Amino acid sequence: MTAKKIILFKGQIETLGYFSEQLAKAFHQMGYEVYIFDFGKEYQGINDLIWFCEKENTVMITFNFIGINGEEIFDVGNGITLWDQREILCVNIIVDHPFYYHELLKKPPKRYLLFCIDQHHVTYMERFFPEIKYVSFLPLGGTKLSDVFIPYEDRKYDIVFTGNYTPPHTFDKYMNRIDEDYTRFYRTIIEDLMNNPDKTIEAAIEKQTRAEIEGVTEEDLKNAFASMIFIDLYIRFHFRGLVVQTLVDHGFRVDVFGKGWDLLQCRKKSNLIQHGPVDSQECIRNIMDSRISLNVMPWFKAGAHDRIFNSMLSKAVCLSDGSTYIQEQFTDNVDLSVYSLKNIDRLPAITEALLTNIEKAKVIAESGYQMALAEHTWRNRATVLSEAIKREDMW
């Protein structure tokens, strides 16, 4: 059966709401009837939502369990959700590592399709949550705001980074909360990841857990992953800060859009231009006025971040660390420019080459734009989702 009605959500997390709005536009263009439930007006919208829900003809698509994380407003009584009552297929796209959501993964809706934005996350789900039958890979999409672009040489910013920063030491309290042995255990995992930045979080945790404890079961590992989310955050912000710091201290002006950057320690602070937090659309507008859009992966080793595709669709050169997925999709120095977390000392030279050879950079930016426009928009992702929800065994 092919559903003709799509439910999406906004009003909780701005970024995820923005993704939902982009999908809504794409689904409208594809002929679907779309309803966006706004949590900012939930009690005004719940009756409209109920009327919109048509049994076996409606699919809800969400990010990070919004709408299926036990919200009271969708409980129709006795713990039964509106979605299960109306036999609605729930499509959930998780944009973080699955170990952030172990409790929610234990109680999925009756009709359920899960997408992960990193291929390693799919492998993780197949290993630790085999009871969830339908798990697939789907990268985030990019947004193109306009057909009119500022000429590359006339752009305001040399380098922009859009995203927040938290000093890694913020997470020390989670490592020091028990005793010295546990602190050493956590620090060893972090050092392993710093020395081997191509390694996944789960590989580093499993290696050290097996080294410390005999007879570790799959359930033991599963519980260990869920208890060490702070390691993912620590290592993510360590490298995010290090990359920006490296450029700033080598004399490059970096304009950052996000909160927390006043806490970054660097020698040449005057090169770090802080604009404060802005919403998703404003982030993209600033990328459209930049020559280089910097990306540091949130430890997606077989996936991508939407910053990459947004940068390309803004005709900026995307300067990013790599992943196996990026290697498969793009060519370094042709569609984007790739640096290595193993060799951050080479980043300034890569950046200098892009800024001093404007013609070459323009060619890379145009090539990246054409690639992203053809294959990495939210319309592309909506097409994949549309095919997935047509599966007869989902209804």
LUMKOLBA-627665 format. One record per residue (C-alpha): y negated, x, z negated; residue in three letters. Coordinates in pm, 1 decimal, padded with zeros to 6 digits. Layout:
REM residues N
marti yy->Y, xx->X, zz->Z, type->ALA
...
***
This chain:
REM residues 395
marti yy->00000.0, xx->00000.0, zz->00000.0, type->MET
marti yy->-00347.9, xx->00128.0, zz->00083.9, type->THR
marti yy->-00613.9, xx->00061.8, zz->-00179.4, type->ALA
marti yy->-00960.2, xx->-00032.8, zz->-00053.6, type->LYS
marti yy->-01155.7, xx->-00012.8, zz->-00378.2, type->LYS
marti yy->-01253.6, xx->00300.4, zz->-00571.0, type->ILE
marti yy->-01389.1, xx->00331.0, zz->-00926.6, type->ILE
marti yy->-01578.2, xx->00645.2, zz->-01031.3, type->LEU
marti yy->-01771.6, xx->00739.5, zz->-01345.3, type->PHE
marti yy->-02102.9, xx->00888.3, zz->-01451.7, type->LYS
marti yy->-02315.3, xx->00901.1, zz->-01764.1, type->GLY
marti yy->-02113.5, xx->01135.9, zz->-01985.2, type->GLN
marti yy->-02120.1, xx->01489.8, zz->-01843.2, type->ILE
marti yy->-02396.8, xx->01539.3, zz->-01588.3, type->GLU
marti yy->-02205.8, xx->01778.9, zz->-01363.7, type->THR
marti yy->-01898.8, xx->01557.9, zz->-01344.1, type->LEU
marti yy->-02113.5, xx->01253.5, zz->-01279.5, type->GLY
marti yy->-02276.4, xx->01439.8, zz->-00993.1, type->TYR
marti yy->-01935.0, xx->01520.9, zz->-00845.4, type->PHE
marti yy->-01846.2, xx->01153.0, zz->-00872.8, type->SER
marti yy->-02163.8, xx->01051.0, zz->-00691.6, type->GLU
marti yy->-02081.4, xx->01288.4, zz->-00405.3, type->GLN
marti yy->-01731.2, xx->01144.2, zz->-00379.4, type->LEU
marti yy->-01877.0, xx->00793.0, zz->-00386.9, type->ALA
marti yy->-02095.1, xx->00871.2, zz->-00083.6, type->LYS
marti yy->-01794.9, xx->01009.6, zz->00102.2, type->ALA
marti yy->-01572.3, xx->00712.0, zz->00019.8, type->PHE
marti yy->-01847.1, xx->00470.7, zz->00129.0, type->HIS
marti yy->-01862.1, xx->00649.2, zz->00463.7, type->GLN
marti yy->-01484.1, xx->00617.0, zz->00490.1, type->MET
marti yy->-01502.5, xx->00239.5, zz->00447.7, type->GLY
marti yy->-01404.4, xx->00203.0, zz->00082.8, type->TYR
marti yy->-01573.9, xx->-00034.5, zz->-00159.1, type->GLU
marti yy->-01695.9, xx->00185.2, zz->-00447.2, type->VAL
marti yy->-01806.1, xx->00103.2, zz->-00800.7, type->TYR
marti yy->-01956.3, xx->00371.8, zz->-01026.2, type->ILE
marti yy->-01920.6, xx->00285.0, zz->-01392.3, type->PHE
marti yy->-02218.4, xx->00424.0, zz->-01584.3, type->ASP
marti yy->-02141.8, xx->00511.5, zz->-01947.1, type->PHE
marti yy->-02514.7, xx->00506.1, zz->-02012.6, type->GLY
marti yy->-02500.2, xx->00130.8, zz->-01948.7, type->LYS
marti yy->-02138.4, xx->00068.2, zz->-02042.1, type->GLU
marti yy->-02174.8, xx->-00268.2, zz->-02210.7, type->TYR
marti yy->-02381.6, xx->-00399.0, zz->-01921.8, type->GLN
marti yy->-02128.1, xx->-00272.6, zz->-01670.8, type->GLY
marti yy->-01792.6, xx->-00358.3, zz->-01824.4, type->ILE
marti yy->-01785.7, xx->-00717.3, zz->-01695.3, type->ASN
marti yy->-01876.7, xx->-00601.3, zz->-01345.9, type->ASP
marti yy->-01601.8, xx->-00340.5, zz->-01367.7, type->LEU
marti yy->-01343.0, xx->-00597.1, zz->-01472.6, type->ILE
marti yy->-01436.0, xx->-00823.1, zz->-01183.1, type->TRP
marti yy->-01420.8, xx->-00525.7, zz->-00945.3, type->PHE
marti yy->-01066.6, xx->-00430.8, zz->-01052.2, type->CYS
marti yy->-00824.8, xx->-00589.9, zz->-00809.9, type->GLU
marti yy->-00457.1, xx->-00546.5, zz->-00885.6, type->LYS
marti yy->-00279.5, xx->-00306.9, zz->-00646.7, type->GLU
marti yy->-00596.8, xx->-00266.5, zz->-00443.5, type->ASN
marti yy->-00804.7, xx->-00047.7, zz->-00676.5, type->THR
marti yy->-00793.3, xx->00321.3, zz->-00767.2, type->VAL
marti yy->-00996.0, xx->00492.5, zz->-01036.9, type->MET
marti yy->-01085.7, xx->00856.2, zz->-00978.0, type->ILE
marti yy->-01212.4, xx->01062.2, zz->-01267.3, type->THR
marti yy->-01276.1, xx->01416.3, zz->-01385.6, type->PHE
marti yy->-01150.1, xx->01566.1, zz->-01710.9, type->ASN
marti yy->-00994.9, xx->01242.6, zz->-01842.1, type->PHE
marti yy->-01321.0, xx->01046.1, zz->-01851.5, type->ILE
marti yy->-01211.6, xx->00683.6, zz->-01875.7, type->GLY
marti yy->-00858.7, xx->00770.3, zz->-01988.3, type->ILE
marti yy->-00924.2, xx->00958.2, zz->-02309.6, type->ASN
marti yy->-00892.0, xx->00659.5, zz->-02539.2, type->GLY
marti yy->-01234.3, xx->00499.9, zz->-02491.1, type->GLU
marti yy->-01240.9, xx->00174.7, zz->-02682.8, type->GLU
marti yy->-01428.9, xx->-00007.1, zz->-02409.2, type->ILE
marti yy->-01126.7, xx->00016.3, zz->-02176.8, type->PHE
marti yy->-00877.8, xx->-00099.9, zz->-02443.2, type->ASP
marti yy->-00776.4, xx->-00461.2, zz->-02375.4, type->VAL
marti yy->-00572.4, xx->-00486.3, zz->-02695.0, type->GLY
marti yy->-00261.9, xx->-00343.0, zz->-02859.8, type->ASN
marti yy->-00343.8, xx->-00001.9, zz->-02718.9, type->GLY
marti yy->-00310.3, xx->-00122.1, zz->-02358.7, type->ILE
marti yy->-00577.9, xx->00003.5, zz->-02121.8, type->THR
marti yy->-00752.2, xx->-00194.6, zz->-01852.4, type->LEU
marti yy->-00599.7, xx->00041.5, zz->-01598.0, type->TRP
marti yy->-00241.2, xx->-00024.3, zz->-01703.3, type->ASP
marti yy->-00301.8, xx->-00397.1, zz->-01741.1, type->GLN
marti yy->-00438.5, xx->-00422.4, zz->-01386.3, type->ARG
marti yy->-00182.0, xx->-00174.8, zz->-01247.0, type->GLU
marti yy->-00456.7, xx->00057.6, zz->-01127.8, type->ILE
marti yy->-00371.9, xx->00404.9, zz->-01005.2, type->LEU
marti yy->-00556.3, xx->00667.8, zz->-01210.7, type->CYS
marti yy->-00643.4, xx->00989.3, zz->-01027.6, type->VAL
marti yy->-00756.8, xx->01263.1, zz->-01264.1, type->ASN
marti yy->-00913.9, xx->01589.9, zz->-01147.3, type->ILE
marti yy->-00926.1, xx->01846.9, zz->-01426.8, type->ILE
marti yy->-01185.2, xx->02116.5, zz->-01372.0, type->VAL
marti yy->-01077.2, xx->02336.9, zz->-01663.6, type->ASP
marti yy->-00746.3, xx->02494.5, zz->-01759.0, type->HIS
marti yy->-00489.1, xx->02229.2, zz->-01858.0, type->PRO
marti yy->-00448.1, xx->02384.1, zz->-02204.1, type->PHE
marti yy->-00779.9, xx->02223.4, zz->-02297.4, type->TYR
marti yy->-00614.0, xx->01882.9, zz->-02266.5, type->TYR
marti yy->-00264.3, xx->01905.7, zz->-02415.8, type->HIS
marti yy->-00302.9, xx->01597.7, zz->-02635.4, type->GLU
marti yy->-00433.3, xx->01384.3, zz->-02349.9, type->LEU
marti yy->-00162.2, xx->01511.7, zz->-02115.6, type->LEU
marti yy->00100.0, xx->01372.8, zz->-02354.3, type->LYS
marti yy->-00002.8, xx->01011.8, zz->-02286.0, type->LYS
marti yy->-00095.0, xx->00962.2, zz->-01920.6, type->PRO
marti yy->-00154.0, xx->00621.6, zz->-01760.0, type->PRO
marti yy->00146.7, xx->00444.3, zz->-01606.1, type->LYS
marti yy->00027.3, xx->00513.2, zz->-01253.2, type->ARG
marti yy->-00109.9, xx->00863.3, zz->-01250.2, type->TYR
marti yy->-00192.9, xx->01143.8, zz->-01010.6, type->LEU
marti yy->-00326.5, xx->01472.4, zz->-01145.7, type->LEU
marti yy->-00519.9, xx->01732.9, zz->-00947.6, type->PHE
marti yy->-00593.0, xx->02087.8, zz->-01065.4, type->CYS
marti yy->-00861.6, xx->02309.4, zz->-00914.9, type->ILE
marti yy->-00656.4, xx->02630.1, zz->-00948.2, type->ASP
marti yy->-00308.2, xx->02680.4, zz->-00805.5, type->GLN
marti yy->-00199.1, xx->02860.2, zz->-01123.1, type->HIS
marti yy->-00291.6, xx->02548.4, zz->-01318.1, type->HIS
marti yy->-00048.6, xx->02347.9, zz->-01104.2, type->VAL
marti yy->00223.9, xx->02600.0, zz->-01189.0, type->THR
marti yy->00132.3, xx->02567.8, zz->-01557.0, type->TYR
marti yy->00163.2, xx->02189.0, zz->-01541.1, type->MET
marti yy->00498.9, xx->02205.5, zz->-01364.7, type->GLU
marti yy->00627.6, xx->02441.6, zz->-01631.7, type->ARG
marti yy->00496.5, xx->02277.7, zz->-01949.4, type->PHE
marti yy->00445.2, xx->01914.5, zz->-01849.3, type->PHE
marti yy->00729.2, xx->01840.7, zz->-01603.7, type->PRO
marti yy->00723.6, xx->01475.9, zz->-01712.1, type->GLU
marti yy->00398.0, xx->01433.1, zz->-01519.1, type->ILE
marti yy->00549.9, xx->01380.3, zz->-01179.1, type->LYS
marti yy->00251.8, xx->01398.4, zz->-00947.3, type->TYR
marti yy->00048.2, xx->01718.2, zz->-00978.6, type->VAL
marti yy->-00138.6, xx->01873.7, zz->-00686.1, type->SER
marti yy->-00401.3, xx->02135.9, zz->-00606.9, type->PHE
marti yy->-00750.2, xx->02029.5, zz->-00504.7, type->LEU
marti yy->-01052.7, xx->02261.0, zz->-00515.0, type->PRO
marti yy->-01393.6, xx->02124.9, zz->-00600.5, type->LEU
marti yy->-01623.0, xx->02044.2, zz->-00310.5, type->GLY
marti yy->-01967.0, xx->02158.0, zz->-00208.9, type->GLY
marti yy->-02284.2, xx->01954.0, zz->-00161.2, type->THR
marti yy->-02519.6, xx->01983.3, zz->00131.9, type->LYS
marti yy->-02860.1, xx->01844.8, zz->00036.0, type->LEU
marti yy->-03047.8, xx->01872.6, zz->00362.5, type->SER
marti yy->-03031.7, xx->01958.6, zz->00729.7, type->ASP
marti yy->-03360.6, xx->02147.6, zz->00693.0, type->VAL
marti yy->-03339.2, xx->02498.2, zz->00548.2, type->PHE
marti yy->-03601.0, xx->02746.7, zz->00432.8, type->ILE
marti yy->-03581.5, xx->03049.8, zz->00664.5, type->PRO
marti yy->-03371.9, xx->03318.2, zz->00498.0, type->TYR
marti yy->-03644.6, xx->03581.9, zz->00496.1, type->GLU
marti yy->-03897.3, xx->03335.8, zz->00346.5, type->ASP
marti yy->-03693.5, xx->03236.5, zz->00043.7, type->ARG
marti yy->-03846.0, xx->03265.0, zz->-00302.1, type->LYS
marti yy->-03558.3, xx->03422.2, zz->-00493.1, type->TYR
marti yy->-03358.5, xx->03735.4, zz->-00421.4, type->ASP
marti yy->-03072.0, xx->03643.4, zz->-00655.5, type->ILE
marti yy->-03004.2, xx->03325.2, zz->-00848.5, type->VAL
marti yy->-02734.4, xx->03232.5, zz->-01095.1, type->PHE
marti yy->-02686.3, xx->02868.1, zz->-01194.3, type->THR
marti yy->-02497.4, xx->02820.0, zz->-01518.4, type->GLY
marti yy->-02520.6, xx->02860.2, zz->-01893.9, type->ASN
marti yy->-02454.1, xx->03163.9, zz->-02111.0, type->TYR
marti yy->-02301.4, xx->03190.0, zz->-02457.6, type->THR
marti yy->-02271.7, xx->03531.0, zz->-02628.3, type->PRO
marti yy->-01901.6, xx->03615.5, zz->-02666.4, type->PRO
marti yy->-01944.8, xx->03698.9, zz->-03034.3, type->HIS
marti yy->-02002.7, xx->03325.5, zz->-03086.4, type->THR
marti yy->-01623.6, xx->03290.8, zz->-03068.7, type->PHE
marti yy->-01548.3, xx->03567.9, zz->-03319.6, type->ASP
marti yy->-01517.4, xx->03309.1, zz->-03596.8, type->LYS
marti yy->-01203.7, xx->03173.0, zz->-03431.6, type->TYR
marti yy->-01047.8, xx->03518.5, zz->-03418.1, type->MET
marti yy->-01137.7, xx->03612.1, zz->-03774.6, type->ASN
marti yy->-01040.6, xx->03283.9, zz->-03938.7, type->ARG
marti yy->-00694.4, xx->03381.0, zz->-04069.9, type->ILE
marti yy->-00623.7, xx->03748.9, zz->-04139.0, type->ASP
marti yy->-00636.4, xx->04096.8, zz->-03987.3, type->GLU
marti yy->-00302.5, xx->04062.7, zz->-03809.2, type->ASP
marti yy->-00417.8, xx->03751.5, zz->-03625.2, type->TYR
marti yy->-00751.8, xx->03913.0, zz->-03542.4, type->THR
marti yy->-00573.2, xx->04215.0, zz->-03395.9, type->ARG
marti yy->-00341.4, xx->03981.9, zz->-03202.9, type->PHE
marti yy->-00633.1, xx->03795.9, zz->-03041.9, type->TYR
marti yy->-00829.5, xx->04114.7, zz->-02974.0, type->ARG
marti yy->-00528.4, xx->04269.5, zz->-02798.7, type->THR
marti yy->-00511.2, xx->03973.3, zz->-02561.3, type->ILE
marti yy->-00883.2, xx->03998.7, zz->-02486.0, type->ILE
marti yy->-00859.7, xx->04374.0, zz->-02423.8, type->GLU
marti yy->-00567.8, xx->04312.6, zz->-02187.6, type->ASP
marti yy->-00777.9, xx->04067.2, zz->-01986.8, type->LEU
marti yy->-01080.1, xx->04297.7, zz->-01983.2, type->MET
marti yy->-00865.6, xx->04582.2, zz->-01851.5, type->ASN
marti yy->-00674.5, xx->04357.6, zz->-01609.4, type->ASN
marti yy->-00918.9, xx->04092.4, zz->-01491.7, type->PRO
marti yy->-00683.6, xx->03968.1, zz->-01219.8, type->ASP
marti yy->-00442.3, xx->03848.4, zz->-01489.3, type->LYS
marti yy->-00434.9, xx->03482.9, zz->-01590.9, type->THR
marti yy->-00512.4, xx->03375.5, zz->-01946.6, type->ILE
marti yy->-00163.6, xx->03232.7, zz->-01989.7, type->GLU
marti yy->00003.4, xx->03553.3, zz->-01868.9, type->ALA
marti yy->-00189.6, xx->03762.0, zz->-02122.0, type->ALA
marti yy->-00119.1, xx->03521.6, zz->-02408.2, type->ILE
marti yy->00250.3, xx->03496.6, zz->-02323.2, type->GLU
marti yy->00289.0, xx->03874.2, zz->-02298.2, type->LYS
marti yy->00138.2, xx->03938.4, zz->-02639.6, type->GLN
marti yy->00313.5, xx->03643.3, zz->-02804.8, type->THR
marti yy->00654.2, xx->03762.0, zz->-02686.7, type->ARG
marti yy->00571.7, xx->04116.4, zz->-02800.2, type->ALA
marti yy->00486.3, xx->03993.0, zz->-03149.5, type->GLU
marti yy->00743.0, xx->03717.3, zz->-03203.6, type->ILE
marti yy->01114.5, xx->03714.2, zz->-03127.2, type->GLU
marti yy->01281.8, xx->03406.8, zz->-02984.7, type->GLY
marti yy->00966.8, xx->03237.3, zz->-02859.8, type->VAL
marti yy->01046.2, xx->02897.8, zz->-02706.7, type->THR
marti yy->00861.6, xx->02714.4, zz->-02431.2, type->GLU
marti yy->00728.8, xx->02472.4, zz->-02692.5, type->GLU
marti yy->00603.7, xx->02765.8, zz->-02901.2, type->ASP
marti yy->00416.7, xx->02902.1, zz->-02601.8, type->LEU
marti yy->00278.2, xx->02562.2, zz->-02513.0, type->LYS
marti yy->00136.9, xx->02525.3, zz->-02863.7, type->ASN
marti yy->00003.5, xx->02881.1, zz->-02858.8, type->ALA
marti yy->-00193.9, xx->02821.3, zz->-02540.8, type->PHE
marti yy->-00359.1, xx->02509.7, zz->-02681.4, type->ALA
marti yy->-00463.9, xx->02698.8, zz->-02995.1, type->SER
marti yy->-00634.8, xx->02982.7, zz->-02804.6, type->MET
marti yy->-00891.5, xx->02805.7, zz->-02589.9, type->ILE
marti yy->-01156.5, xx->03030.9, zz->-02742.8, type->PHE
marti yy->-01002.7, xx->03330.5, zz->-02561.2, type->ILE
marti yy->-01076.1, xx->03163.6, zz->-02228.2, type->ASP
marti yy->-01436.0, xx->03103.0, zz->-02335.4, type->LEU
marti yy->-01478.0, xx->03453.1, zz->-02476.2, type->TYR
marti yy->-01356.4, xx->03631.2, zz->-02164.6, type->ILE
marti yy->-01542.7, xx->03394.3, zz->-01932.0, type->ARG
marti yy->-01880.1, xx->03459.2, zz->-02095.6, type->PHE
marti yy->-01810.0, xx->03828.4, zz->-02143.6, type->HIS
marti yy->-01786.4, xx->03883.0, zz->-01768.9, type->PHE
marti yy->-02060.8, xx->03632.1, zz->-01683.5, type->ARG
marti yy->-02298.5, xx->03823.1, zz->-01906.2, type->GLY
marti yy->-02175.7, xx->04162.2, zz->-01788.4, type->LEU
marti yy->-02228.1, xx->04080.3, zz->-01420.3, type->VAL
marti yy->-02584.0, xx->03954.3, zz->-01472.4, type->VAL
marti yy->-02663.2, xx->04239.0, zz->-01711.8, type->GLN
marti yy->-02539.2, xx->04497.7, zz->-01460.5, type->THR
marti yy->-02772.9, xx->04368.8, zz->-01189.7, type->LEU
marti yy->-03071.4, xx->04329.1, zz->-01421.2, type->VAL
marti yy->-03034.3, xx->04676.9, zz->-01568.2, type->ASP
marti yy->-03007.4, xx->04827.2, zz->-01219.7, type->HIS
marti yy->-03349.1, xx->04690.5, zz->-01134.6, type->GLY
marti yy->-03261.7, xx->04365.9, zz->-00957.7, type->PHE
marti yy->-03455.3, xx->04052.6, zz->-01039.3, type->ARG
marti yy->-03213.4, xx->03773.2, zz->-01126.2, type->VAL
marti yy->-03340.6, xx->03416.8, zz->-01166.6, type->ASP
marti yy->-03111.4, xx->03222.6, zz->-01398.8, type->VAL
marti yy->-03100.7, xx->02845.6, zz->-01426.9, type->PHE
marti yy->-02921.8, xx->02740.1, zz->-01742.9, type->GLY
marti yy->-02941.7, xx->02768.3, zz->-02117.6, type->LYS
marti yy->-02860.4, xx->03058.9, zz->-02344.3, type->GLY
marti yy->-02983.2, xx->03346.7, zz->-02128.7, type->TRP
marti yy->-03241.5, xx->03449.7, zz->-02386.5, type->ASP
marti yy->-02941.5, xx->03571.7, zz->-02589.3, type->LEU
marti yy->-02816.6, xx->03814.6, zz->-02324.2, type->LEU
marti yy->-02852.2, xx->04176.2, zz->-02433.3, type->GLN
marti yy->-02988.0, xx->04397.0, zz->-02155.2, type->CYS
marti yy->-03215.8, xx->04699.1, zz->-02125.9, type->ARG
marti yy->-03450.2, xx->04560.4, zz->-01859.4, type->LYS
marti yy->-03508.1, xx->04208.0, zz->-01983.3, type->LYS
marti yy->-03814.9, xx->04165.5, zz->-01765.0, type->SER
marti yy->-03585.4, xx->04145.8, zz->-01462.8, type->ASN
marti yy->-03407.6, xx->03842.6, zz->-01609.4, type->LEU
marti yy->-03620.4, xx->03543.6, zz->-01511.8, type->ILE
marti yy->-03523.5, xx->03242.4, zz->-01721.2, type->GLN
marti yy->-03591.2, xx->02893.4, zz->-01590.6, type->HIS
marti yy->-03395.6, xx->02697.8, zz->-01849.7, type->GLY
marti yy->-03139.9, xx->02424.5, zz->-01787.6, type->PRO
marti yy->-03167.2, xx->02203.0, zz->-01478.9, type->VAL
marti yy->-02943.1, xx->01931.3, zz->-01339.1, type->ASP
marti yy->-02687.7, xx->01977.6, zz->-01062.1, type->SER
marti yy->-02915.1, xx->01875.3, zz->-00778.1, type->GLN
marti yy->-03196.1, xx->02100.4, zz->-00896.3, type->GLU
marti yy->-02946.9, xx->02389.1, zz->-00916.0, type->CYS
marti yy->-02865.6, xx->02339.2, zz->-00549.3, type->ILE
marti yy->-03234.1, xx->02313.2, zz->-00455.4, type->ARG
marti yy->-03293.1, xx->02651.6, zz->-00613.2, type->ASN
marti yy->-02991.7, xx->02799.6, zz->-00435.6, type->ILE
marti yy->-03145.6, xx->02672.9, zz->-00110.5, type->MET
marti yy->-03448.9, xx->02890.6, zz->-00188.5, type->ASP
marti yy->-03246.1, xx->03205.3, zz->-00259.1, type->SER
marti yy->-03105.0, xx->03483.2, zz->-00047.1, type->ARG
marti yy->-02808.9, xx->03558.1, zz->-00275.7, type->ILE
marti yy->-02634.6, xx->03301.6, zz->-00493.2, type->SER
marti yy->-02433.7, xx->03482.4, zz->-00758.5, type->LEU
marti yy->-02101.7, xx->03344.9, zz->-00880.9, type->ASN
marti yy->-01875.9, xx->03458.2, zz->-01162.9, type->VAL
marti yy->-01549.1, xx->03266.3, zz->-01172.1, type->MET
marti yy->-01454.9, xx->03077.2, zz->-01490.4, type->PRO
marti yy->-01125.1, xx->03269.7, zz->-01476.0, type->TRP
marti yy->-00991.0, xx->03077.3, zz->-01175.8, type->PHE
marti yy->-00756.6, xx->03338.8, zz->-01028.2, type->LYS
marti yy->-00611.8, xx->03108.2, zz->-00761.7, type->ALA
marti yy->-00896.7, xx->02864.8, zz->-00713.1, type->GLY
marti yy->-01271.9, xx->02842.4, zz->-00659.8, type->ALA
marti yy->-01587.7, xx->02714.9, zz->-00823.6, type->HIS
marti yy->-01822.6, xx->02461.8, zz->-00666.1, type->ASP
marti yy->-02100.9, xx->02726.8, zz->-00685.7, type->ARG
marti yy->-01926.9, xx->02903.4, zz->-00396.6, type->ILE
marti yy->-01933.0, xx->02602.3, zz->-00166.2, type->PHE
marti yy->-02279.5, xx->02489.3, zz->-00278.9, type->ASN
marti yy->-02409.4, xx->02837.4, zz->-00198.7, type->SER
marti yy->-02257.8, xx->02835.9, zz->00147.8, type->MET
marti yy->-02385.8, xx->02486.0, zz->00223.7, type->LEU
marti yy->-02732.7, xx->02605.5, zz->00117.8, type->SER
marti yy->-02717.2, xx->02896.0, zz->00365.6, type->LYS
marti yy->-02740.6, xx->03153.0, zz->00087.4, type->ALA
marti yy->-02504.5, xx->03448.7, zz->00075.1, type->VAL
marti yy->-02244.1, xx->03377.0, zz->-00189.5, type->CYS
marti yy->-02179.1, xx->03690.5, zz->-00396.4, type->LEU
marti yy->-01867.6, xx->03626.3, zz->-00601.8, type->SER
marti yy->-01567.5, xx->03782.6, zz->-00766.7, type->ASP
marti yy->-01250.2, xx->03690.3, zz->-00585.2, type->GLY
marti yy->-00929.2, xx->03494.3, zz->-00622.7, type->SER
marti yy->-00616.2, xx->03459.1, zz->-00414.8, type->THR
marti yy->-00749.3, xx->03126.6, zz->-00284.6, type->TYR
marti yy->-01082.1, xx->03282.3, zz->-00181.3, type->ILE
marti yy->-00892.3, xx->03559.5, zz->-00002.7, type->GLN
marti yy->-00691.8, xx->03297.3, zz->00187.3, type->GLU
marti yy->-00995.9, xx->03089.8, zz->00284.2, type->GLN
marti yy->-01267.2, xx->03343.3, zz->00359.0, type->PHE
marti yy->-01326.9, xx->03696.4, zz->00483.6, type->THR
marti yy->-01524.8, xx->03937.8, zz->00268.4, type->ASP
marti yy->-01852.0, xx->04049.7, zz->00426.4, type->ASN
marti yy->-01811.5, xx->03783.0, zz->00693.6, type->VAL
marti yy->-01828.7, xx->03444.4, zz->00515.6, type->ASP
marti yy->-01934.5, xx->03568.5, zz->00171.4, type->LEU
marti yy->-01954.4, xx->03893.3, zz->-00022.5, type->SER
marti yy->-01691.0, xx->03975.0, zz->-00283.1, type->VAL
marti yy->-01714.7, xx->04212.6, zz->-00577.1, type->TYR
marti yy->-01440.0, xx->04306.1, zz->-00820.8, type->SER
marti yy->-01446.2, xx->04258.6, zz->-01196.5, type->LEU
marti yy->-01239.2, xx->04577.3, zz->-01210.3, type->LYS
marti yy->-01520.9, xx->04771.1, zz->-01045.6, type->ASN
marti yy->-01843.0, xx->04610.1, zz->-01157.6, type->ILE
marti yy->-02013.9, xx->04949.6, zz->-01123.3, type->ASP
marti yy->-01998.2, xx->04890.6, zz->-00744.6, type->ARG
marti yy->-02183.7, xx->04559.1, zz->-00768.7, type->LEU
marti yy->-02538.0, xx->04706.5, zz->-00745.9, type->PRO
marti yy->-02455.9, xx->04884.6, zz->-00418.1, type->ALA
marti yy->-02307.0, xx->04566.1, zz->-00270.7, type->ILE
marti yy->-02615.5, xx->04372.1, zz->-00375.1, type->THR
marti yy->-02856.1, xx->04635.4, zz->-00242.7, type->GLU
marti yy->-02682.4, xx->04631.1, zz->00096.2, type->ALA
marti yy->-02728.4, xx->04254.8, zz->00121.8, type->LEU
marti yy->-03094.2, xx->04260.2, zz->00021.8, type->LEU
marti yy->-03193.6, xx->04548.6, zz->00248.4, type->THR
marti yy->-03007.3, xx->04431.9, zz->00559.4, type->ASN
marti yy->-03158.5, xx->04087.6, zz->00607.2, type->ILE
marti yy->-03010.2, xx->04033.9, zz->00953.7, type->GLU
marti yy->-02658.2, xx->04106.7, zz->00833.2, type->LYS
marti yy->-02705.7, xx->03881.1, zz->00531.3, type->ALA
marti yy->-02828.8, xx->03597.9, zz->00754.7, type->LYS
marti yy->-02513.6, xx->03625.5, zz->00965.9, type->VAL
marti yy->-02294.1, xx->03606.7, zz->00653.7, type->ILE
marti yy->-02489.6, xx->03308.8, zz->00521.9, type->ALA
marti yy->-02455.4, xx->03123.9, zz->00853.9, type->GLU
marti yy->-02082.7, xx->03198.2, zz->00880.1, type->SER
marti yy->-02025.5, xx->03078.5, zz->00523.8, type->GLY
marti yy->-02223.4, xx->02763.4, zz->00598.8, type->TYR
marti yy->-02012.6, xx->02680.0, zz->00902.9, type->GLN
marti yy->-01687.5, xx->02741.3, zz->00713.8, type->MET
marti yy->-01789.2, xx->02529.2, zz->00416.1, type->ALA
marti yy->-01928.3, xx->02252.1, zz->00635.5, type->LEU
marti yy->-01598.4, xx->02228.6, zz->00821.0, type->ALA
marti yy->-01358.6, xx->02247.1, zz->00527.7, type->GLU
marti yy->-01515.8, xx->02246.7, zz->00181.4, type->HIS
marti yy->-01743.3, xx->01946.7, zz->00138.0, type->THR
marti yy->-01682.0, xx->01652.5, zz->-00092.9, type->TRP
marti yy->-01601.7, xx->01454.4, zz->00222.4, type->ARG
marti yy->-01312.7, xx->01694.8, zz->00283.0, type->ASN
marti yy->-01191.6, xx->01638.8, zz->-00073.5, type->ARG
marti yy->-01228.4, xx->01261.2, zz->-00041.8, type->ALA
marti yy->-01007.0, xx->01275.4, zz->00267.7, type->THR
marti yy->-00733.0, xx->01454.1, zz->00070.5, type->VAL
marti yy->-00763.9, xx->01201.2, zz->-00212.5, type->LEU
marti yy->-00750.2, xx->00913.4, zz->00034.5, type->SER
marti yy->-00422.8, xx->01043.2, zz->00176.2, type->GLU
marti yy->-00279.8, xx->01091.8, zz->-00173.3, type->ALA
marti yy->-00349.1, xx->00737.6, zz->-00287.8, type->ILE
marti yy->-00178.4, xx->00593.7, zz->00020.4, type->LYS
marti yy->00158.6, xx->00713.8, zz->-00110.1, type->ARG
marti yy->00376.8, xx->00406.5, zz->-00153.9, type->GLU
marti yy->00560.9, xx->00557.8, zz->-00451.2, type->ASP
marti yy->00237.0, xx->00559.5, zz->-00651.1, type->MET
marti yy->00221.9, xx->00177.7, zz->-00666.2, type->TRP
***
